[in-house]
């Protein structure tokens, strides 16, 4: 049985759970939830308010980080995006990618409780792992709205894709270990709950992003340093930093700094990483 509720159930439950969201829509199919919200934000004729949420059962042009295509199987993936007004200088926008990941991971941990929460971790900048296998990926983008209130006014769009089921098939197809929410619930000895449960999960994360971005506006990334440390999947791991399919640095991950950069120690020097894919090195390479 699919954990994904019907479009009508999702729409109805989200309307009730997010009364302060100005726009909520869930559809059967869309090209990309992030791109659709982006187009609305830039459209001078659009009357869409914010915060806004758009979800879809299927995305025909879903995107992951670095322009990758998001892999999904109809009915087995939770996919939604939210748009928020954020008022910070442009240089502070990149830090919101880790903030979004921290918050999403925290909410999933709260839902599962202490039994398995330590198995839910975040891999910088914002992949959510379960037992070191990817459960969810986030795509955080920003744009200038058509109706801009100040030079620091941006709209941040956060897209989240989470595997609900089919981890075995995805693992085989992608050639790397993948996790799904069904497995998490199974480890809790829980049967899938009412179909509204997934909608309430979406609502919790959407609210948490809104609150975290408001906190970030006032306090910066320093407010999230300790929170990141609690869920850091890379801490003290030997990692490779990969740019354009080439390993550019190998060393020990040492958390993040106040600018939300990943710190990697190599040959006695700490490097602040702002871009690149991070892979945990197999033990036989140590």
C-alpha positions in Angstrom: 0.0 0.0 0.0 1.3 3.4 -0.9 2.0 5.8 1.9 1.2 8.7 -0.4 -2.4 10.0 0.2 -4.7 11.1 -2.6 -4.3 14.6 -4.0 -7.6 15.6 -2.3 -6.6 14.3 1.1 -3.3 16.1 0.9 -4.9 19.3 -0.2 -7.6 19.2 2.5 -5.2 18.2 5.3 -2.6 20.8 4.4 -5.2 23.6 4.2 -6.3 22.7 7.8 -2.7 22.3 9.1 -1.2 25.4 7.5 -3.7 28.2 8.0 -1.1 30.9 7.8 0.2 29.8 4.3 -1.1 32.1 1.6 -1.1 29.4 -1.2 -1.3 25.6 -1.0 -1.7 23.3 -3.9 -1.2 19.6 -4.5 -1.5 18.2 -8.0 -1.2 14.9 -9.8 1.6 15.9 -12.1 3.8 18.9 -12.7 7.1 19.5 -14.5 9.0 20.7 -11.4 7.5 22.1 -8.2 10.5 24.3 -7.6 10.4 25.7 -11.2 6.6 26.3 -11.0 7.0 28.3 -7.8 10.0 30.2 -9.3 8.0 31.2 -12.3 5.1 32.4 -10.2 7.5 34.5 -8.0 9.0 36.2 -11.1 5.6 36.8 -12.8 4.5 40.3 -12.5 0.9 39.2 -13.1 0.9 36.5 -10.4 -1.3 37.0 -7.3 0.2 34.0 -5.4 0.9 34.9 -1.8 3.6 33.5 0.4 4.5 31.3 2.2 3.4 29.0 -0.6 3.5 25.3 -0.9 3.2 23.2 -4.1 3.3 19.4 -4.1 2.9 16.8 -6.8 2.5 13.0 -7.0 4.7 13.0 -10.1 7.3 15.4 -11.5 8.2 15.0 -15.1 11.3 17.3 -14.8 12.2 17.1 -11.2 15.7 18.4 -10.3 18.2 17.6 -7.6 21.3 19.6 -6.7 23.8 20.6 -9.4 21.2 20.2 -12.1 20.8 16.4 -11.6 17.5 14.8 -12.4 15.5 13.6 -9.4 14.8 9.9 -9.6 11.2 9.0 -8.6 8.8 6.2 -9.0 5.1 7.3 -9.2 3.4 6.9 -5.8 6.6 6.0 -4.0 8.1 9.5 -3.5 7.0 12.5 -1.5 7.8 15.6 -3.5 6.9 19.2 -2.5 8.3 22.7 -2.6 7.8 25.8 -0.4 8.5 29.5 -1.2 9.3 32.0 1.5 10.1 35.7 1.6 13.5 36.2 3.2 15.3 39.5 3.9 19.0 39.1 4.0 22.0 40.3 1.9 22.7 38.1 -1.2 25.9 36.9 0.4 23.9 35.2 3.2 21.6 33.2 0.9 23.8 30.1 0.4 23.7 29.3 4.2 20.0 28.6 3.9 20.7 25.3 2.1 22.2 23.7 5.3 19.6 25.4 7.4 16.8 23.8 5.4 18.5 20.3 5.8 19.0 20.7 9.5 15.4 21.6 10.1 14.0 18.8 7.9 16.2 16.2 9.6 15.1 17.5 13.1 11.5 17.2 12.2 11.8 13.7 11.0 13.7 12.8 14.2 10.8 14.3 16.2 8.3 12.2 14.3 10.2 8.9 14.9 11.2 9.6 18.5 14.2 8.3 20.4 14.0 4.7 19.1 15.7 5.5 15.7 16.3 9.2 15.7 20.1 8.8 16.0 20.0 6.9 12.7 18.6 9.9 10.9 21.5 12.2 10.1 22.2 15.1 7.6 25.1 14.9 5.1 26.3 18.4 4.2 24.9 20.4 2.7 21.4 18.9 3.1 21.0 15.2 2.2 19.1 13.3 4.9 20.4 9.8 5.6 19.0 6.8 7.4 21.7 4.3 8.4 24.1 6.2 6.1 21.7 5.6 3.1 20.0 8.5 1.3 16.4 9.0 2.4 15.8 12.5 1.2 17.3 15.2 -0.9 16.7 19.0 -0.9 17.1 21.7 -3.5 17.3 25.2 -2.2 17.1 28.1 -4.7 16.5 31.8 -4.5 15.3 34.5 -6.8 14.2 38.1 -6.8 10.5 38.5 -6.7 8.7 40.6 -9.3 7.4 42.9 -6.6 10.5 43.6 -4.5 10.3 45.5 -1.2 14.1 46.1 -0.8 17.5 45.2 -2.1 17.7 42.4 0.5 14.3 41.0 -0.4 14.5 37.5 -1.9 12.2 34.5 -2.3 13.8 31.2 -1.2 12.3 28.1 -2.7 13.0 24.8 -0.9 12.2 21.5 -2.7 12.2 18.2 -0.9 12.0 14.7 -2.3 11.8 11.8 0.1 11.6 8.1 -0.7 8.5 6.6 0.8 9.1 3.1 -0.6 10.9 1.1 -3.3 14.3 1.5 -1.7 15.4 -1.9 -2.8 14.6 -1.1 -6.5 16.2 2.3 -6.3 19.4 0.9 -4.7 19.7 -1.6 -7.6 18.9 1.1 -10.2 21.2 3.8 -8.8 24.1 1.5 -7.8 24.2 3.0 -4.2 22.4 2.4 -1.0 19.0 4.1 -0.7 16.6 4.3 2.3 12.9 4.8 2.4 10.3 6.0 5.0 8.6 2.6 5.0 11.8 1.0 6.3 12.0 3.7 9.0 8.5 2.9 10.2 9.2 -0.8 10.0 12.2 -0.4 12.3 9.8 1.3 14.7 7.5 -1.7 14.5 4.8 0.7 13.2 2.4 0.0 10.4 1.8 3.0 8.1 -0.7 5.3 9.8 -3.7 7.1 8.4 -3.1 8.7 5.0 -3.2 12.1 6.7 0.1 11.3 8.4 2.2 12.1 5.4 0.3 15.4 4.9 1.0 16.3 8.6 4.7 15.5 8.1 4.8 17.9 5.1 3.0 20.6 7.2 5.5 20.2 10.1 8.5 20.6 7.8 7.0 23.6 6.0 6.3 25.4 9.2 9.7 24.6 10.6 11.4 26.0 7.5 9.4 29.2 7.8 10.4 29.6 11.5 14.0 28.7 10.9 14.4 31.3 8.0 12.9 34.0 10.3 15.4 33.0 13.0 18.3 33.0 10.5 17.3 36.5 9.4 17.8 37.7 13.0 20.6 35.5 14.3 22.6 34.2 11.3 24.0 30.7 11.0 25.5 30.8 14.4 22.1 29.8 15.8 22.3 26.6 13.9 25.9 25.4 14.6 25.0 23.3 17.7 21.9 21.9 15.9 24.0 20.8 13.0 26.5 19.1 15.3 23.7 16.9 16.7 22.9 15.5 13.2 26.2 15.7 11.4 26.6 12.5 9.3 30.1 13.4 8.2 31.7 14.4 11.5 35.1 12.7 11.9 34.6 10.7 8.8 37.3 10.4 6.1 35.8 12.1 3.0 36.5 12.9 -0.6 35.5 16.3 -2.0 34.5 15.8 -5.6 34.1 18.6 -8.2 33.3 17.8 -11.8 33.7 14.1 -11.1 37.3 14.7 -9.8 38.5 14.3 -6.3 40.0 17.7 -5.3 40.5 17.1 -1.6 40.6 14.2 0.8 40.6 14.5 4.6 38.7 14.3 7.8 35.3 16.2 8.1 35.3 18.6 11.0 31.9 20.0 11.1 30.9 23.4 9.6 32.0 27.0 10.3 29.9 30.1 10.9 29.4 30.5 7.2 27.9 27.0 6.9 31.0 25.8 5.0 32.1 22.2 5.5 35.5 22.0 7.2 37.8 19.3 5.9 41.2 18.8 7.6 44.0 17.6 5.3 47.7 17.5 5.9 47.3 19.6 9.1 45.3 22.4 7.4 41.5 23.0 7.6 39.8 23.8 4.3 36.4 25.5 4.1 34.3 23.8 1.4 31.6 25.8 -0.3 30.8 23.6 -3.3 31.3 20.0 -4.4 29.9 16.5 -3.7 31.1 14.8 -0.6 31.6 11.0 -0.5 32.6 9.0 2.6 35.8 7.1 1.9 35.6 3.3 2.1 37.6 2.0 5.1 40.0 0.2 2.9 41.2 3.5 1.5 42.1 4.8 5.0 
